[in-house]
Amino acid sequence: MKKTERLLRIGVLGCGPISQAAHFDAVRKARNAELYAICDRADDLREAMGAMHRPQVTYADYDAMLADPQVEAVIVATADQFHVPLALKAVEAGKHVLVEKPLGVNLEETEQLRQQVQARGVVFQVGNNKRFDPGIAFAQRFIREEMGALMGLKAWYCDSTYRYAMTDNLQPLILSSQQATRPSGDPKSDKRRYFMLTHGSHLVDMARFLGGEIVSVQARLVERFGAYCWFIAVDFADGSVGHLDLIVAVRGDWEEGFQVYGEHGSVKGKVFLPWFHKSSEVECFSVQDGLYRRPLGADAYTYKLQVEGFADTILNGAEQTGARLEDGIAAMRAMVAVARSVERGTAVRLDSVSGEV
Ligand SMILES: NC(=O)c1ccc[n+]([C@@H]2O[C@H](COP(=O)([O-])OP(=O)(O)OC[C@H]3O[C@@H](n4cnc5c(N)ncnc54)[C@H](O)[C@@H]3O)[C@@H](O)[C@H]2O)c1
């Protein structure tokens, strides 16, 4: 891996599955970053990951990592319930932050975070890694620059239990630990909430990235044979309409995709399981030349590209292409609105909601 001269010194908080499968390797491969520190209270995980990935330092205590002046930025890779409080601590210590998606679980907890991010002037990014998929990034640029006014957008995310065989084959063997710090209770037992937070956060961010601000949703949910099906009608701020499907678990292959219809063209996208590191197949039709455009996107290691984008913004002042704090909050708002809409059976405006996803 060819590295630049100036590397962003990153400390990764959490040695759980996502760090083992993505962040440690991604930071090490990123051209402009260094895996300077790792942190986990679980001794067995921290020691094993330290031996494998060779950071300069390892910390059992998060506060001690934040007190290390060599750490310039932190990746928060813990359970969703800890994201906002732990990201807030890093911001207060003056560190730049890349926090895993979803940003958090409760809209109120994000308020103090917003104030502190503004006050400290740090770069804050949410781990919506798909924004760095070169096919999706190409589609987004095409929509913004060439498609004119938008009319409609469809996006879908169908999780499948069959994909675990693929995921297990593609990822390194994951170590787990009895000592890992987990949220109290069992947040994953509330499937409606858990599926929305973990998968819905990708779907909503995709819709916003491609279609713009969402102002209102009307959602229906069917729960049958242990599966969940959300059909969500969406109103965008520009007057265009959308339809989002979230299916967990589909009886078939894992599937994610989108179609966008505009004044001067249209876009179709088929997204692959992120562990393949394969660019989405997108076709962008332009009425200007009557041609479909389709990028190759050879480097589609989205977890690495998101670290490179994050470091570029911090080190060189490059425009932030990843999801910002406001994107994370807006995605949470959309997910809360979906939950309220299902409960009430009516459309719900995003600016009217509060509370938990
Ligand atoms: N972007 C993606 O594609 C993607 C994929 C999978 C998971 N995720 C997200 O990644 C996040 C983490 O998932 P995971 O399965 O790795 O979580 P996990 O809970 O299994 O692991 C987190 C680790 O952090 C450690 N930890 C937590 N709080 C700590 C503290 N205060 N101090 C020190 N160590 C602490 C725990 O001991 C644990 O080992 C989740 O929010 C999930 O939604 C994202």
The ligand as a MOL file (V3000), in Angstrom:
LIG
                    3D

  0  0  0     0  0            999 V3000
M  V30 BEGIN CTAB
M  V30 COUNTS 44 48 0 0 0
M  V30 BEGIN ATOM
M  V30 1 N -21.0980 0.1210 8.3580 0
M  V30 2 C -21.3620 -1.1640 8.3340 0
M  V30 3 O -21.4170 -1.8030 7.2910 0
M  V30 4 C -21.5440 -1.9040 9.6190 0
M  V30 5 C -21.5680 -3.3100 9.6390 0
M  V30 6 C -21.6850 -3.9560 10.8580 0
M  V30 7 C -21.8110 -3.2250 12.0380 0
M  V30 8 N -21.8190 -1.8560 11.9950 0 CHG=1
M  V30 9 C -21.9670 -1.0440 13.2340 0
M  V30 10 O -20.7870 -1.1530 14.0070 0
M  V30 11 C -21.0940 -0.9530 15.3770 0
M  V30 12 C -20.3100 -1.9450 16.2170 0
M  V30 13 O -20.7160 -3.2490 15.9100 0
M  V30 14 P -19.9590 -4.5130 16.5460 0
M  V30 15 O -20.7820 -5.7060 16.1580 0
M  V30 16 O -18.5160 -4.5040 16.2400 0 CHG=-1
M  V30 17 O -20.1730 -4.1810 18.1420 0
M  V30 18 P -19.7920 -4.9980 19.4870 0
M  V30 19 O -20.6880 -4.4280 20.5360 0
M  V30 20 O -19.7950 -6.4770 19.2520 0
M  V30 21 O -18.2630 -4.5870 19.7530 0
M  V30 22 C -17.9030 -3.3600 20.3150 0
M  V30 23 C -16.6370 -3.4870 21.1580 0
M  V30 24 O -16.4120 -2.2340 21.7990 0
M  V30 25 C -16.0030 -2.4400 23.1380 0
M  V30 26 N -16.4370 -1.2830 23.9600 0
M  V30 27 C -17.7040 -0.7810 24.0760 0
M  V30 28 N -17.7120 0.2850 24.8930 0
M  V30 29 C -16.4350 0.4760 25.2960 0
M  V30 30 C -15.7910 1.4340 26.1540 0
M  V30 31 N -16.5000 2.4200 26.7500 0
M  V30 32 N -14.4600 1.3380 26.3420 0
M  V30 33 C -13.7340 0.3590 25.7540 0
M  V30 34 N -14.2920 -0.5820 24.9360 0
M  V30 35 C -15.6190 -0.5220 24.7060 0
M  V30 36 C -16.6920 -3.7080 23.5680 0
M  V30 37 O -15.9670 -4.3540 24.6230 0
M  V30 38 C -16.7440 -4.5320 22.2680 0
M  V30 39 O -15.6470 -5.4210 22.1740 0
M  V30 40 C -22.6220 -1.0290 15.4950 0
M  V30 41 O -23.1300 0.2600 15.7090 0
M  V30 42 C -23.0900 -1.5250 14.1370 0
M  V30 43 O -24.3210 -0.9320 13.7210 0
M  V30 44 C -21.6720 -1.1970 10.8080 0
M  V30 END ATOM
M  V30 BEGIN BOND
M  V30 1 1 1 2
M  V30 2 2 2 3
M  V30 3 1 2 4
M  V30 4 1 4 5
M  V30 5 2 4 44
M  V30 6 2 5 6
M  V30 7 1 6 7
M  V30 8 2 7 8
M  V30 9 1 8 9
M  V30 10 1 8 44
M  V30 11 1 9 10
M  V30 12 1 9 42
M  V30 13 1 10 11
M  V30 14 1 11 12
M  V30 15 1 11 40
M  V30 16 1 12 13
M  V30 17 1 13 14
M  V30 18 2 14 15
M  V30 19 1 14 16
M  V30 20 1 14 17
M  V30 21 1 17 18
M  V30 22 2 18 19
M  V30 23 1 18 20
M  V30 24 1 18 21
M  V30 25 1 21 22
M  V30 26 1 22 23
M  V30 27 1 23 24
M  V30 28 1 23 38
M  V30 29 1 24 25
M  V30 30 1 25 26
M  V30 31 1 25 36
M  V30 32 1 26 27
M  V30 33 1 26 35
M  V30 34 2 27 28
M  V30 35 1 28 29
M  V30 36 1 29 30
M  V30 37 2 29 35
M  V30 38 1 30 31
M  V30 39 2 30 32
M  V30 40 1 32 33
M  V30 41 2 33 34
M  V30 42 1 34 35
M  V30 43 1 36 37
M  V30 44 1 36 38
M  V30 45 1 38 39
M  V30 46 1 40 41
M  V30 47 1 40 42
M  V30 48 1 42 43
M  V30 END BOND
M  V30 END CTAB
M  END
